[in-house]
Amino acid sequence: MRRLSKVIEVDPDKCVNCHACIDVCPVKYCNDASGDHVEVNAELCIACGSCIAACTHEARRGVDDFPAFLAALKREEPLVAISAPAIASNFPDNYLRIHGWLKSLGMEAFFDVSFGAELTVSSYLHHIKKRDPRAVIAQPCPALVTYLEIYQPELLPFLAPADSPMLHTIKMIRTYYPQYKRHRIAVLSPCYAKRREFDATGFGDFNVTYKSLNRYIEETGLQIRSYPEVGFENPAAERGVLFSTPGGLMRTVERELPNAARITRKIEGPHLIYDYFKKLPEMISQGYSPKLLDCLNCDMGCNGGPGTLNLEKSPDEIEFHIENRNRKVQEEYLKKGLGIKRLSRRVVRKVISDYWQEGLYDRFYTDRSSSNQVKTPSNQELEKIYQEMHKLKPEDFLNCGACGYGNCKAMAIAIYNSLNRPSNCFHYERASRTDVLNLLMDRMKESTERLTGAMRQLTEEVSRDKEDGDREFVSMREIALITEQIKENVNRGVAFISKSLDKMREIEDSTSITTEGIKTLSSQIGSIWEIVRIISTIADQTKIIAFNAELEAASAGETGKSFEIVAGEIRRLADNTVASTKQIRDKIEEIQKSSDSLIKSSLKERECVQEGSEISGKLQEIFIEVLSFSESSERTIKSSIESQASTFRQTLEELEQVGEEINKFNV
């Protein structure tokens, strides 16, 4: 079994995981939203293209063969093109000039799928007349064919066993236009899903959507009106031009079966057709179904396909161009029938019969239901998933559709198959937000209460927790008082240092005077040494004189006795003088030694006093700086307290109001 082509591409960078694509998707589970973006499983995607228009973020785009087609044109490969009927509503008044432009690029011929639609009606009617089936499901829409192959293969026996109008046209070219038998065929198409049909049948080389054609025309600045009109190679259709319009099949069948409306059900639009299919097997078994089901995926039929330019147009504008073309071609056939409808119908039948043969346009289908691996969980498994989705009470089952699946059970099935996650459920998010919000509100309330208490403590006196003696909170007022005390203590310190410095200076001055006095005394003691030396010299001389006097007195006899006594006394006095001088010398030496020691001690003391004075001076400078900083800090703190006190009080009031609001919210 050949894998299905990927015709829907996702840009992960643009996808915001909003699930709008899942919401419009008829089959839901081809979308994988378990990651950070919604991816597409091509094996389950029916390629209807609904998600492209639904995605407002431009994260999804259809994939066609325009780049390969343009490359083939540039290589000058032999090409012919077929144009779907919707071209008349997408390029009104210019679709034949589109042919002219493509012909200028090397396209050799053009064929009208509307005529292929006429051949398709013949195939359907032949099948109905020959086999008389209970129901025939029309299959021009490849999205519907893929849907039935994957999701409702039980309806495949009722799917018309004939090709679509496009494949009728392609096979007609291969069979009746041998000059183009080996040409590659480009399909000018309103639908991305057509690529699937070409892959399944092996017919059709390039699926080129009108949207891609128009984008290229706009980007290159082509003036389509400047190209000539180029018509179709094949005969004109009569009513097949209506096939792109809802009910176009039924109106074409009416030419051959006037009561076609009585046996045909016209139904289109993704919001209707797939639910209709789900009930159709039962309706067929009960005999309630129509003989012919004229069905299309898109609301406006192929005219509003995902590869068209008509999605924002009014149906009236679209239908106007289709009906106008239909009127013209019917007038042409009426002329060929000499103005007689019965004859004109014969002309149409004759033209169609020339290009139709039994078996040429048969189509077979593939049961792809094995690709559908989506499993349905048991009730027990569902309950577990519901718990993961925070769905614990009946009121939690919102069935809001925000997830894109339409109901909670469908979302749970997606989660069970790993195609989504609980966090993408609106209720899950709301419940989670509620839990988180309640937690945040509790935390906010707690924090607000703490902050309120702290602010109150900042504006009141010192508060101590009696139960916890270790905790103490100091108010702004206390800070101001402490700052003032620091300033006073620093002032006292500066004054004390100043007094100490003054005393140190007095001691230094007194020590200097004492040292100088001792030096002077030492100098004077040196002078005494000279006097003592002179006295000693005089005493020695006196002793010599006294000795000589005694000698003279002794020689003088009795006359010299008195003088001898005087001389003896003088010598004794001289001896005593020498002894005293010696004692004076010893004392002077002791005094001099003490004086030298005192000078050294005074000098050392003076050095210590000077060092202490320098330290006191530096300490005074430091205290003065501290005092200056303290005074500045006091001014700053007082100013700050004055400016902040009002703010704190206001903040306290606001916090108390917040606390009240939180309490109201929680209630």
C-alpha positions as CSV (number, residue, x, y, z in Angstrom):
1,M,0.0,0.0,0.0
2,R,1.5,3.3,-1.1
3,R,2.0,5.9,1.6
4,L,-0.1,9.1,1.3
5,S,1.7,12.3,0.2
6,K,2.2,15.1,2.6
7,V,0.1,18.0,1.4
8,I,-0.1,20.0,4.6
9,E,3.1,21.5,5.9
10,V,3.6,22.9,9.4
11,D,6.0,25.7,10.4
12,P,6.9,24.9,14.0
13,D,8.3,28.4,14.6
14,K,5.0,30.0,13.8
15,C,2.7,27.4,15.4
16,V,1.5,28.6,18.8
17,N,-0.3,25.4,19.7
18,C,-3.7,27.2,19.8
19,H,-5.6,24.1,18.5
20,A,-7.6,26.1,16.0
21,C,-6.4,23.5,13.4
22,I,-7.7,20.7,15.5
23,D,-11.0,22.5,16.0
24,V,-11.7,22.6,12.2
25,C,-10.2,19.2,11.4
26,P,-12.9,16.7,10.5
27,V,-10.7,13.7,11.8
28,K,-8.9,15.4,14.7
29,Y,-6.4,12.6,15.5
30,C,-4.3,13.3,12.5
31,N,-2.9,16.2,14.6
32,D,-0.3,15.6,17.2
33,A,-0.3,18.3,19.8
34,S,1.8,16.5,22.4
35,G,4.7,18.7,21.8
36,D,5.3,22.5,21.6
37,H,3.5,22.7,18.2
38,V,0.8,20.8,16.4
39,E,2.2,18.4,13.8
40,V,0.3,16.5,11.1
41,N,0.4,12.8,10.5
42,A,0.0,12.5,6.7
43,E,-1.2,8.9,7.0
44,L,-4.3,10.0,8.9
45,C,-4.7,13.5,7.3
46,I,-7.5,13.6,4.6
47,A,-5.9,16.7,3.1
48,C,-9.1,18.8,3.2
49,G,-7.1,21.9,3.9
50,S,-9.6,23.3,6.5
51,C,-6.7,24.0,8.9
52,I,-4.9,26.3,6.5
53,A,-7.6,28.9,6.6
54,A,-8.2,28.4,10.3
55,C,-4.5,29.1,11.2
56,T,-4.2,32.9,11.6
57,H,-0.5,32.5,12.4
58,E,0.3,31.2,8.9
59,A,1.9,28.2,10.5
60,R,0.2,25.8,8.0
61,R,0.4,25.9,4.2
62,G,-0.6,23.6,1.5
63,V,2.0,21.8,-0.6
64,D,1.6,21.6,-4.4
65,D,3.9,20.9,-7.3
66,F,4.3,24.5,-8.6
67,P,8.1,24.7,-8.1
68,A,8.6,21.4,-10.0
69,F,6.1,22.5,-12.7
70,L,7.9,25.8,-13.2
71,A,11.2,23.9,-13.4
72,A,9.8,21.6,-16.1
73,L,8.6,24.6,-18.1
74,K,12.1,26.1,-17.9
75,R,13.6,22.7,-19.1
76,E,11.1,22.9,-22.1
77,E,9.7,19.5,-21.3
78,P,6.6,18.6,-23.4
79,L,3.6,19.7,-21.3
80,V,-0.1,20.0,-21.6
81,A,-2.5,21.4,-19.0
82,I,-6.0,20.7,-17.8
83,S,-8.0,23.4,-16.1
84,A,-10.6,22.6,-13.4
85,P,-14.0,24.4,-13.7
86,A,-13.2,26.6,-10.7
87,I,-10.7,28.5,-12.8
88,A,-13.6,30.6,-14.1
89,S,-14.4,31.9,-10.6
90,N,-10.8,32.4,-9.6
91,F,-9.6,34.3,-12.7
92,P,-12.9,35.6,-14.1
93,D,-12.5,37.0,-17.6
94,N,-8.8,36.1,-17.5
95,Y,-8.6,32.4,-17.2
96,L,-8.1,31.9,-21.0
97,R,-5.3,34.6,-20.7
98,I,-3.7,32.4,-18.0
99,H,-3.5,29.8,-20.8
100,G,-2.0,32.5,-23.1
101,W,0.7,33.2,-20.5
102,L,1.5,29.5,-19.9
103,K,1.6,28.9,-23.7
104,S,4.2,31.7,-23.9
105,L,6.3,29.6,-21.5
106,G,6.1,26.5,-23.6
107,M,2.7,24.8,-22.7
108,E,1.5,23.1,-25.8
109,A,-2.2,22.5,-25.2
110,F,-5.1,23.0,-22.7
111,F,-8.0,20.8,-21.9
112,D,-11.2,21.6,-19.9
113,V,-12.0,19.4,-16.9
114,S,-15.6,20.6,-17.3
115,F,-15.8,18.2,-20.3
116,G,-14.3,15.5,-18.1
117,A,-17.2,16.2,-15.7
118,E,-19.6,15.4,-18.6
119,L,-17.8,12.1,-19.1
120,T,-18.0,11.5,-15.3
121,V,-21.8,11.9,-15.4
122,S,-22.0,9.3,-18.2
123,S,-19.9,6.9,-16.0
124,Y,-22.2,7.4,-13.0
125,L,-25.3,6.9,-15.0
126,H,-23.9,3.8,-16.7
127,H,-23.0,2.3,-13.3
128,I,-26.5,3.1,-11.9
129,K,-28.3,1.6,-14.9
130,K,-26.1,-1.4,-15.1
131,R,-25.8,-2.4,-11.4
132,D,-28.6,-0.5,-9.7
133,P,-26.7,0.0,-6.5
134,R,-28.6,1.0,-3.3
135,A,-26.5,4.2,-3.2
136,V,-23.8,5.9,-5.2
137,I,-21.4,8.3,-3.4
138,A,-19.9,10.8,-5.8
139,Q,-16.1,11.0,-5.7
140,P,-14.9,14.2,-7.4
141,C,-13.5,15.3,-4.0
142,P,-10.2,13.5,-3.1
143,A,-10.5,14.5,0.6
144,L,-13.8,12.6,0.9
145,V,-12.2,9.6,-0.9
146,T,-9.3,9.6,1.5
147,Y,-11.6,9.9,4.5
148,L,-13.7,6.9,3.4
149,E,-10.5,4.8,2.8
150,I,-9.1,5.5,6.2
151,Y,-12.1,6.0,8.5
152,Q,-15.1,4.4,7.0
153,P,-14.0,1.7,4.6
154,E,-17.5,0.1,5.0
155,L,-18.7,2.8,2.6
156,L,-16.1,2.0,-0.1
157,P,-18.5,-0.4,-2.0
158,F,-20.9,2.6,-2.4
159,L,-18.2,5.0,-3.7
160,A,-18.7,5.5,-7.4
161,P,-16.3,3.1,-9.2
162,A,-15.4,5.8,-11.7
163,D,-12.7,8.4,-12.0
164,S,-13.1,12.0,-11.0
165,P,-13.6,14.6,-13.8
166,M,-9.8,15.4,-13.7
167,L,-8.9,11.7,-14.3
168,H,-11.6,11.4,-16.9
169,T,-9.9,14.3,-18.7
170,I,-6.4,12.9,-18.3
171,K,-7.4,9.5,-19.6
172,M,-9.3,11.1,-22.4
173,I,-6.1,12.9,-23.5
174,R,-4.1,9.7,-23.3
175,T,-6.7,7.8,-25.3
176,Y,-8.1,10.3,-27.8
177,Y,-5.2,12.7,-28.3
178,P,-2.2,10.5,-29.3
179,Q,-0.1,13.6,-30.1
180,Y,0.0,14.3,-26.4
181,K,0.1,10.7,-25.2
182,R,3.6,11.1,-23.8
183,H,3.3,14.6,-22.6
184,R,3.4,15.3,-18.9
185,I,0.2,16.8,-17.6
186,A,-0.1,19.7,-15.3
187,V,-3.4,20.1,-13.5
188,L,-4.5,23.7,-12.7
189,S,-6.4,22.9,-9.6
190,P,-8.3,24.4,-6.6
191,C,-7.3,21.6,-4.3
192,Y,-4.1,20.3,-2.6
193,A,-5.7,16.9,-2.0
194,K,-5.6,16.1,-5.8
195,R,-2.0,15.1,-5.3
196,R,-3.3,12.0,-3.4
197,E,-5.5,11.1,-6.4
198,F,-2.7,11.3,-8.9
199,D,-0.5,9.1,-6.6
200,A,-3.2,6.5,-6.2
201,T,-4.0,6.2,-10.0
202,G,-0.6,7.0,-11.6
203,F,-2.3,9.8,-13.7
204,G,-1.4,13.4,-13.4
205,D,2.1,14.8,-13.0
206,F,1.8,18.3,-11.5
207,N,-0.8,19.6,-9.1
208,V,-0.6,23.4,-9.6
209,T,-3.1,25.3,-7.4
210,Y,-4.6,28.6,-8.4
211,K,-3.1,30.1,-5.3
212,S,0.4,29.3,-6.4
213,L,-0.3,30.6,-9.9
214,N,-1.6,33.9,-8.5
215,R,1.3,34.3,-6.1
216,Y,3.8,33.9,-8.9
217,I,1.9,36.4,-11.1
218,E,1.9,39.0,-8.3
219,E,5.5,38.4,-7.3
220,T,6.8,38.8,-10.8
221,G,4.4,41.6,-11.7
222,L,2.9,39.9,-14.7
223,Q,0.2,41.7,-16.6
224,I,-2.1,38.8,-17.5
225,R,-4.4,41.0,-19.5
226,S,-1.5,41.6,-22.0
227,Y,-1.6,37.9,-23.0
228,P,-4.0,36.5,-25.7
229,E,-6.8,34.2,-24.8
230,V,-6.1,30.5,-25.6
231,G,-9.0,28.1,-25.6
232,F,-9.3,24.3,-25.0
233,E,-8.5,21.5,-27.4
234,N,-11.4,19.3,-26.4
235,P,-15.1,19.9,-27.1
236,A,-17.0,22.3,-24.9
237,A,-19.0,21.0,-21.9
238,E,-22.6,21.8,-21.6
239,R,-23.4,21.7,-17.9
240,G,-20.2,20.2,-16.6
241,V,-18.9,23.7,-16.0
242,L,-21.2,23.6,-12.9
243,F,-19.3,20.7,-11.3
244,S,-17.2,23.1,-9.1
245,T,-20.4,24.4,-7.5
246,P,-22.4,22.6,-4.8
247,G,-25.2,20.7,-6.6
248,G,-23.4,20.9,-10.0
249,L,-23.4,17.1,-10.4
250,M,-27.1,17.0,-9.7
251,R,-27.9,19.7,-12.2
252,T,-25.8,18.0,-14.9
253,V,-27.5,14.7,-14.2
254,E,-30.9,16.4,-14.6
255,R,-30.2,16.8,-18.4
256,E,-30.4,13.0,-18.6
257,L,-32.7,12.3,-15.7
258,P,-35.3,15.1,-15.2
259,N,-36.2,13.6,-11.8
260,A,-32.6,13.6,-10.6
261,A,-33.4,16.0,-7.7
262,R,-35.7,13.4,-6.2
263,I,-33.1,10.7,-6.0
264,T,-30.1,12.9,-5.2
265,R,-28.9,14.4,-1.9
266,K,-26.8,17.5,-2.2
267,I,-24.5,18.0,0.8
268,E,-21.2,19.8,1.4
269,G,-19.2,21.4,4.1
270,P,-16.9,19.8,6.7
271,H,-19.3,20.6,9.5
272,L,-22.0,18.4,7.8
273,I,-20.6,15.8,5.4
274,Y,-18.5,13.8,7.9
275,D,-21.3,13.4,10.5
276,Y,-23.5,12.5,7.6
277,F,-21.2,9.8,6.5
278,K,-21.2,8.3,10.1
279,K,-24.9,7.8,9.9
280,L,-25.0,6.8,6.2
281,P,-24.4,3.0,6.6
282,E,-27.4,2.7,8.8
283,M,-29.5,4.9,6.4
284,I,-28.4,2.7,3.4
285,S,-29.3,-0.5,5.3
286,Q,-32.7,0.9,6.2
287,G,-33.4,2.2,2.7
288,Y,-33.5,5.9,3.7
289,S,-30.4,7.0,1.7
290,P,-30.6,8.7,-1.7
291,K,-29.6,6.9,-4.9
292,L,-27.0,9.5,-5.7
293,L,-25.0,11.5,-3.1
294,D,-23.7,14.8,-4.6
295,C,-21.1,15.6,-2.0
296,L,-18.1,17.9,-1.6
297,N,-15.8,18.8,1.3
298,C,-15.7,22.5,1.0
299,D,-18.6,24.8,1.8
300,M,-18.6,26.6,-1.6
301,G,-17.6,23.4,-3.4
302,C,-14.4,23.4,-5.4
303,N,-14.8,27.1,-6.1
304,G,-13.8,27.6,-2.4
305,G,-11.1,25.0,-2.2
306,P,-8.0,25.6,0.0
307,G,-6.0,26.2,-3.2
308,T,-8.3,29.0,-4.5
309,L,-8.4,32.8,-4.2
310,N,-12.1,32.8,-3.2
311,L,-12.1,32.1,0.5
312,E,-13.1,35.7,1.4
313,K,-15.4,36.3,-1.5
314,S,-19.2,36.2,-1.3
315,P,-20.8,33.0,-2.8
316,D,-22.9,35.3,-4.9
317,E,-19.9,36.7,-6.7
318,I,-18.4,33.3,-7.1
319,E,-21.6,31.7,-8.5
320,F,-22.2,34.7,-10.8
321,H,-19.1,33.8,-12.9
322,I,-19.8,30.1,-12.9
323,E,-23.5,30.6,-13.9
324,N,-22.5,33.1,-16.6
325,R,-20.1,30.6,-18.2
326,N,-22.8,27.9,-17.9
327,R,-25.3,30.1,-19.7
328,K,-22.9,30.8,-22.5
329,V,-22.0,27.2,-23.2
330,Q,-25.7,26.1,-23.0
331,E,-26.5,28.8,-25.6
332,E,-23.9,27.4,-27.9
333,Y,-25.3,23.9,-27.7
334,L,-28.8,25.2,-28.1
335,K,-27.7,26.9,-31.3
336,K,-26.2,23.6,-32.5
337,G,-29.6,22.0,-31.8
338,L,-31.3,24.7,-33.9
339,G,-32.7,26.3,-30.8
340,I,-34.5,23.1,-29.8
341,K,-33.5,21.7,-26.3
342,R,-34.3,18.1,-27.3
343,L,-32.0,18.4,-30.3
344,S,-29.3,20.2,-28.3
345,R,-29.3,17.4,-25.8
346,R,-28.7,14.9,-28.6
347,V,-25.8,17.0,-29.8
348,V,-24.3,16.9,-26.3
349,R,-24.8,13.1,-26.0
350,K,-23.2,12.6,-29.3
351,V,-20.1,14.7,-28.4
352,I,-19.8,12.9,-25.1
353,S,-20.2,9.4,-26.6
354,D,-17.3,10.1,-28.9
355,Y,-15.0,10.2,-25.9
356,W,-16.5,7.7,-23.6
357,Q,-16.1,4.0,-23.5
358,E,-17.0,1.4,-21.0
359,G,-14.2,0.4,-18.6
360,L,-11.9,3.2,-19.6
361,Y,-12.7,5.4,-16.6
362,D,-13.1,2.7,-13.9
363,R,-11.6,3.5,-10.5
364,F,-10.7,1.2,-7.6
365,Y,-10.0,2.2,-4.0
366,T,-7.7,1.1,-1.2
367,D,-8.8,0.2,2.3
368,R,-6.4,2.2,4.5
369,S,-8.2,1.6,7.8
370,S,-5.1,-0.2,9.1
371,S,-3.3,3.2,9.2
372,N,-5.8,4.3,11.8
373,Q,-4.1,3.1,14.9
374,V,-6.1,5.4,17.3
375,K,-7.2,3.3,20.2
376,T,-10.2,3.9,22.5
377,P,-9.4,3.6,26.2
378,S,-11.5,1.6,28.6
379,N,-13.7,3.3,31.2
380,Q,-11.0,2.6,33.8
381,E,-8.3,4.1,31.6
382,L,-10.5,7.1,30.9
383,E,-11.0,7.7,34.6
384,K,-7.3,7.8,35.1
385,I,-6.8,10.3,32.3
386,Y,-9.7,12.4,33.7
387,Q,-7.9,12.6,37.0
388,E,-4.7,13.7,35.2
389,M,-6.8,16.4,33.6
390,H,-8.1,17.5,37.0
391,K,-11.6,16.4,36.1
392,L,-12.8,15.1,39.5
393,K,-16.4,16.3,39.6
394,P,-19.2,16.4,37.0
395,E,-19.0,20.1,36.8
396,D,-15.3,19.7,35.7
397,F,-16.5,18.2,32.3
398,L,-17.0,21.5,30.5
399,N,-17.1,20.1,27.0
400,C,-16.0,23.6,26.0
401,G,-14.2,22.6,22.9
402,A,-11.2,24.9,23.7
403,C,-9.0,21.8,23.1
404,G,-10.3,21.5,19.6
405,Y,-11.9,18.1,20.0
406,G,-15.4,19.3,20.9
407,N,-15.8,17.3,24.1
408,C,-13.7,16.1,27.1
409,K,-13.9,12.4,26.1
410,A,-12.4,13.1,22.7
411,M,-9.6,15.1,24.3
412,A,-9.0,12.2,26.7
413,I,-8.7,9.8,23.8
414,A,-6.1,12.0,22.2
415,I,-4.1,12.0,25.5
416,Y,-4.5,8.2,25.7
417,N,-2.9,8.0,22.2
418,S,-0.1,10.4,23.0
419,L,-1.5,13.0,20.6
420,N,-2.0,15.6,23.3
421,R,-1.3,16.3,26.9
422,P,-3.5,17.2,30.0
423,S,-2.0,20.7,30.3
424,N,-3.7,21.6,27.0
425,C,-7.1,21.2,28.6
426,F,-8.7,24.5,29.4
427,H,-10.1,23.1,32.7
428,Y,-6.7,21.7,33.6
429,E,-5.2,25.1,33.1
430,R,-8.0,26.8,35.0
431,A,-7.8,24.3,37.9
432,S,-4.0,24.6,37.9
433,R,-4.2,28.4,37.8
434,T,-6.8,28.3,40.6
435,D,-4.5,26.1,42.8
436,V,-1.5,28.3,42.0
437,L,-3.5,31.4,42.6
438,N,-4.8,30.2,45.9
439,L,-1.2,29.3,46.9
440,L,0.0,32.7,45.7
441,M,-2.7,34.5,47.6
442,D,-1.9,32.6,50.8
443,R,1.8,33.4,50.3
444,M,0.9,37.0,49.5
445,K,-1.3,37.3,52.5
446,E,1.4,35.8,54.8
447,S,4.0,38.1,53.2
448,T,1.8,41.1,53.5
449,E,1.1,40.4,57.2
450,R,4.8,40.1,57.8
451,L,5.6,43.2,55.9
452,T,2.8,45.0,57.7
453,G,4.2,44.0,61.0
454,A,7.7,45.0,60.0
455,M,6.4,48.4,58.8
456,R,4.5,48.9,62.1
457,Q,7.6,48.1,64.1
458,L,9.6,50.6,62.0
459,T,7.1,53.3,62.9
460,E,6.6,52.4,66.6
461,E,8.8,51.8,69.7
462,V,11.1,48.9,70.2
463,S,9.1,45.7,70.2
464,R,10.3,42.5,71.8
465,D,8.8,39.1,71.4
466,K,8.2,38.1,75.0
467,E,8.1,34.4,74.0
468,D,11.4,34.7,72.1
469,G,13.7,36.9,74.1
470,D,16.4,36.7,71.4
471,R,14.5,38.8,68.9
472,E,14.5,42.6,69.0
473,F,13.2,45.0,66.4
474,V,14.6,48.6,66.5
475,S,12.3,51.4,65.3
476,M,13.3,54.3,63.2
477,R,12.9,56.5,66.3
478,E,15.4,54.3,68.2
479,I,17.8,54.6,65.3
480,A,17.7,58.4,65.6
481,L,18.3,58.2,69.3
482,I,21.2,55.9,68.9
483,T,22.7,58.2,66.3
484,E,22.4,61.1,68.7
485,Q,24.1,59.1,71.5
486,I,26.9,58.2,69.1
487,K,27.4,61.8,68.3
488,E,27.5,62.8,72.0
489,N,30.0,60.0,72.8
490,V,32.2,61.0,69.9
491,N,32.1,64.6,71.1
492,R,33.2,63.5,74.6
493,G,35.9,61.4,73.1
494,V,37.2,64.4,71.0
495,A,37.2,66.6,74.1
496,F,39.1,64.0,76.2
497,I,41.7,63.5,73.4
498,S,42.1,67.3,73.2
499,K,42.8,67.5,77.0
500,S,45.1,64.5,76.9
501,L,47.0,66.1,74.0
502,D,47.3,69.4,75.9
503,K,48.7,67.5,78.9
504,M,51.2,65.6,76.7
505,R,52.4,68.8,75.3
506,E,52.8,70.3,78.8
507,I,54.8,67.3,79.9
508,E,56.9,67.5,76.7
509,D,57.7,71.2,77.5
510,S,58.5,70.5,81.2
511,T,60.8,67.6,80.2
512,S,62.6,69.7,77.8
513,I,63.3,72.4,80.5
514,T,64.5,69.8,83.0
515,T,66.8,68.2,80.4
516,E,68.3,71.6,79.6
517,G,68.8,72.4,83.3
518,I,70.6,69.1,83.9
519,K,72.8,69.8,80.9
520,T,73.6,73.3,82.3
521,L,74.4,71.8,85.8
522,S,76.7,69.3,84.2
523,S,78.5,72.1,82.4
524,Q,78.8,74.0,85.7
525,I,80.1,70.9,87.5
526,G,82.9,70.9,84.9
527,S,83.8,74.4,86.0
528,I,84.0,73.2,89.7
529,W,86.6,70.6,88.6
530,E,88.9,73.5,87.6
531,I,88.4,75.2,91.0
532,V,89.1,72.0,92.8
533,R,92.3,71.5,90.7
534,I,93.4,75.1,91.6
535,I,92.7,74.5,95.3
536,S,94.7,71.2,95.1
537,T,97.6,73.0,93.5
538,I,97.5,75.8,96.1
539,A,97.4,73.2,98.9
540,D,100.4,71.4,97.5
541,Q,102.3,74.6,97.2
542,T,101.2,75.5,100.7
543,K,102.5,72.2,102.0
544,I,105.9,72.9,100.3
545,I,106.0,76.4,101.8
546,A,105.1,75.1,105.2
547,F,107.8,72.4,105.0
548,N,110.4,75.0,104.0
549,A,109.1,77.2,106.8
550,E,109.6,74.4,109.3
551,L,113.2,73.9,108.1
552,E,113.9,77.6,108.4
553,A,112.3,77.7,111.9
554,A,114.3,74.7,113.1
555,S,117.6,76.4,112.0
556,A,116.6,79.6,113.7
557,G,116.5,78.0,117.1
558,E,114.4,79.4,119.9
559,T,113.6,82.4,117.8
560,G,112.1,80.3,115.1
561,K,110.0,78.0,117.4
562,S,106.9,80.2,117.2
563,F,107.2,80.4,113.4
564,E,107.7,76.6,113.3
565,I,104.4,76.1,115.1
566,V,102.7,78.4,112.6
567,A,104.3,76.6,109.7
568,G,103.2,73.2,111.2
569,E,99.6,74.4,111.4
570,I,99.8,75.7,107.8
571,R,101.1,72.3,106.6
572,R,98.3,70.5,108.6
573,L,95.8,72.9,107.1
574,A,97.2,72.2,103.7
575,D,96.9,68.4,104.3
576,N,93.3,68.8,105.4
577,T,92.6,70.9,102.4
578,V,94.0,68.2,100.1
579,A,91.9,65.5,101.9
580,S,88.8,67.7,101.6
581,T,89.5,68.4,98.0
582,K,89.7,64.7,97.4
583,Q,86.3,64.2,99.0
584,I,84.9,67.0,96.9
585,R,86.4,65.4,93.8
586,D,84.7,62.1,94.7
587,K,81.3,63.8,95.2
588,I,81.6,65.7,92.0
589,E,82.3,62.5,90.1
590,E,79.2,60.9,91.7
591,I,77.1,64.0,90.8
592,Q,78.4,64.0,87.3
593,K,77.6,60.3,86.8
594,S,74.1,60.9,88.1
595,S,73.7,64.0,85.9
596,D,74.7,62.0,82.8
597,S,72.3,59.2,83.7
598,L,69.5,61.7,84.3
599,I,70.2,63.4,80.9
600,K,69.9,60.1,79.1
601,S,66.7,59.2,81.0
602,S,65.3,62.7,80.2
603,L,66.1,62.4,76.6
604,K,64.4,58.9,76.4
605,E,61.3,60.2,78.3
606,R,61.2,63.2,75.9
607,E,61.2,60.8,72.9
608,C,58.3,58.8,74.5
609,V,56.4,62.0,75.3
610,Q,56.9,63.1,71.7
611,E,55.7,59.7,70.3
612,G,52.7,59.8,72.6
613,S,51.9,63.3,71.5
614,E,52.0,62.3,67.8
615,I,49.7,59.3,68.5
616,S,47.3,61.6,70.4
617,G,47.4,64.0,67.5
618,K,46.5,61.3,65.0
619,L,43.8,60.0,67.3
620,Q,42.4,63.5,67.6
621,E,42.3,63.7,63.8
622,I,40.4,60.4,63.5
623,F,37.9,61.4,66.2
624,I,37.3,64.7,64.4
625,E,36.6,62.8,61.2
626,V,34.3,60.4,63.1
627,L,32.6,63.4,64.6
628,S,32.1,65.0,61.2
629,F,30.7,61.7,59.8
630,S,28.5,61.3,62.9
631,E,27.1,64.8,62.5
632,S,26.5,64.2,58.8
633,S,24.8,60.8,59.5
634,E,22.6,62.4,62.1
635,R,21.5,65.0,59.7
636,T,20.9,62.4,57.0
637,I,19.1,60.0,59.2
638,K,16.9,62.8,60.7
639,S,16.1,64.0,57.2
640,S,15.4,60.4,56.0
641,I,13.2,59.7,59.0
642,E,11.2,62.8,58.4
643,S,10.7,62.0,54.7
644,Q,10.1,58.3,55.2
645,A,7.9,58.4,58.3
646,S,5.0,59.6,56.2
647,T,5.8,57.1,53.4
648,F,5.9,54.2,55.9
649,R,2.6,55.2,57.4
650,Q,1.1,55.4,54.0
651,T,2.6,52.1,53.0
652,L,1.4,50.5,56.2
653,E,-2.1,51.7,55.4
654,E,-1.9,50.4,51.9
655,L,-0.6,47.0,53.0
656,E,-3.4,46.7,55.5
657,Q,-5.9,47.4,52.6
658,V,-4.2,44.8,50.5
659,G,-4.6,42.3,53.3
660,E,-8.3,43.1,53.5
661,E,-8.6,42.7,49.8
662,I,-6.9,39.3,49.9
663,N,-9.2,38.2,52.6
664,K,-12.2,39.3,50.5
665,F,-10.8,37.5,47.4
666,N,-10.3,34.3,49.3
667,V,-13.9,34.4,50.6
